[in-house]
Amino acid sequence: MSENVRKVVVIGLDSAPPNLLFDRFLDFLPNIRKLLSRSIYGPMKSCIPAITIPAWMCMATGKTPGELGLYGFRHRKGSSYNDIWIAHSLMVREKAVWDYIGEKGKKSIIVGVPPSYPPKKINGWLVSCFITPDTNCDYTYPKELKAEVEKIVGDYIFDVVFRKEERDEVKEKIWEMTEKRFELVRHLMETKDWNYVQFVEIGLDRIHHAFWKYFDENHHLHEKNSKYKDVIPDYYKLLDREIGKLLKLVDLDETAIAIVSDHGIKAMKGAFAINQWLIEEGLLKVKGGKVINRECPTRLDKVEVDWDRSVAWAWGGYYSRVFLNVKGREAKGIINPDDYGKVRDEIAEMLKNIRGPNGEKWDTKVFYPERLYPVAKGDKPDMMVYFDNLSWRAAGTVGYDSPYLRENDTGPDDAVHDEYGVFSLYLPGLEKKREITCTIYDFAPTILKLFGVKSALMGECLICARDS
Amino acid sequence: MSEDKKKKYTTVSIPTPLYEKIKKRIEDTGFTSVSDYVTYVLREVLASLEEEEKEEVFSKEEEEKVKERLRALGYLD
């Protein structure tokens, strides 16, 4: 099969879920439908945690978050209580697909794959991702490419902040961002001599989060007949049109086309205020006993924590990271290192037993980093928690009457992540579709195989002999 | 060699066995000459050294800007 393939294009659609892309919306996505009819495709299980950073780099490198030492967007600095560092490209020290093939002289175009700021040198051209502070920074490799980007699309848009009430503005800006990104990618494809293209459109994730409740009739905050009810399907149509224009630039007899996502998406049932719960359980102590601030949620780093008496604290987000206050590790640690395993198991058990606001059973998962990965490098948390299998996001803020929040704590957001994203690979010569299930770790070995590169990665190559 | 090319390129010496080794290595790859390959590898090494030497990726102000955005996007609380 790989003999027919001379070029590969990877279209990254952040948070695309299999049920919408491969099924429910497929009828009105003619370009994607056509590709799928001759593709290997199916749901792709994300990494743990199923979050944009590290998921895109787990996909590109074939390595786990533990091997990368990336467990999310932020990490605490060593054993500090409040100091954090933000994930960036230089923290990715494993080789990505484009590095392997670059060594073989193949040239890549990479746009918006997180984290790719600051732009690293590659054999080809790179435009960084949405963690770029702003367009005043150098966000391309080579540096001179920036002027070309701006000549083509004017002010380049990395991302759109969606958690605000002005939904029309959010929608308009996401449309503009996506059109610009595709225009840029097509320009690069037309003007550079490339072998591999990979880009990530973050707009889909933002659209899902901002407009899910208008579209999903089962969402607890669903608004019937809202003027926004078709925003999500309309955005998929926009993506399909843009992909159609891109496909006109390639020879499908020699180009493989992948469509992938880093994780899926589903309705948010609510947010669970994890630190509030830890306070109620007596595991986290704050000066004055408790924090009440109904007007405005309070971040834990703005609260006076009594560390000398606290056992654990946590961070929120789409998943929660729980930290233990260990003697000799944290500045004011109180857990005896000999008791670490016992205390962690006890708290994990308590977390797994948390029930929903109406006493309903939750499918909460607790992961220990060092048991999850071949190695857990860097600033890892003690526990990673999926509340009700991610249906409830975690809020780190405190000051509520109850830990169960119907809405998100930091601005409107209607969706959470799902573990299953998408993988599809159109191959020249493939006569019909073949449905599969796979993991995010299978991506890199599969793409490398197309370029004839052998790797010792843990994932499996998804192309088999009968695909030729 | 044209005047232009003379200005843009210069010659460095490497041991002959290394040259031969590289020549063999780049057979059937996208590299068209040993010079191409050597340029590629040196750029890689220099870029990664420069990356390691960089002290801070974000200035204080940039870091705040990124944190604020990530907070507004729901990744941080």
HADDOCK unambig.tbl for C-alpha pairs under 7 A between the chains (distance, minus, plus):
assign (segid A and resid 73 and name CA) (segid B and resid 75 and name CA) 6.77 0.50 0.50
assign (segid A and resid 104 and name CA) (segid B and resid 29 and name CA) 5.40 0.50 0.50
assign (segid A and resid 104 and name CA) (segid B and resid 30 and name CA) 6.10 0.50 0.50
assign (segid A and resid 105 and name CA) (segid B and resid 29 and name CA) 6.06 0.50 0.50
assign (segid A and resid 105 and name CA) (segid B and resid 30 and name CA) 4.26 0.50 0.50
assign (segid A and resid 105 and name CA) (segid B and resid 31 and name CA) 5.22 0.50 0.50
assign (segid A and resid 106 and name CA) (segid B and resid 30 and name CA) 5.97 0.50 0.50
assign (segid A and resid 121 and name CA) (segid B and resid 47 and name CA) 6.45 0.50 0.50
assign (segid A and resid 131 and name CA) (segid B and resid 66 and name CA) 6.39 0.50 0.50
assign (segid A and resid 133 and name CA) (segid B and resid 62 and name CA) 5.60 0.50 0.50
assign (segid A and resid 133 and name CA) (segid B and resid 65 and name CA) 6.36 0.50 0.50
assign (segid A and resid 133 and name CA) (segid B and resid 66 and name CA) 5.63 0.50 0.50
assign (segid A and resid 161 and name CA) (segid B and resid 69 and name CA) 6.97 0.50 0.50
assign (segid A and resid 161 and name CA) (segid B and resid 72 and name CA) 6.30 0.50 0.50
assign (segid A and resid 161 and name CA) (segid B and resid 73 and name CA) 5.94 0.50 0.50
assign (segid A and resid 162 and name CA) (segid B and resid 73 and name CA) 6.75 0.50 0.50
assign (segid A and resid 163 and name CA) (segid B and resid 72 and name CA) 6.18 0.50 0.50
assign (segid A and resid 163 and name CA) (segid B and resid 73 and name CA) 6.57 0.50 0.50
assign (segid A and resid 299 and name CA) (segid B and resid 77 and name CA) 6.86 0.50 0.50
assign (segid A and resid 316 and name CA) (segid B and resid 76 and name CA) 6.79 0.50 0.50
assign (segid A and resid 316 and name CA) (segid B and resid 77 and name CA) 5.91 0.50 0.50
assign (segid A and resid 317 and name CA) (segid B and resid 74 and name CA) 6.16 0.50 0.50
assign (segid A and resid 317 and name CA) (segid B and resid 75 and name CA) 5.16 0.50 0.50
assign (segid A and resid 317 and name CA) (segid B and resid 76 and name CA) 5.84 0.50 0.50
assign (segid A and resid 317 and name CA) (segid B and resid 77 and name CA) 6.60 0.50 0.50
assign (segid A and resid 318 and name CA) (segid B and resid 75 and name CA) 6.97 0.50 0.50
assign (segid A and resid 395 and name CA) (segid B and resid 77 and name CA) 6.75 0.50 0.50
assign (segid A and resid 396 and name CA) (segid B and resid 77 and name CA) 5.83 0.50 0.50
assign (segid A and resid 397 and name CA) (segid B and resid 77 and name CA) 6.67 0.50 0.50
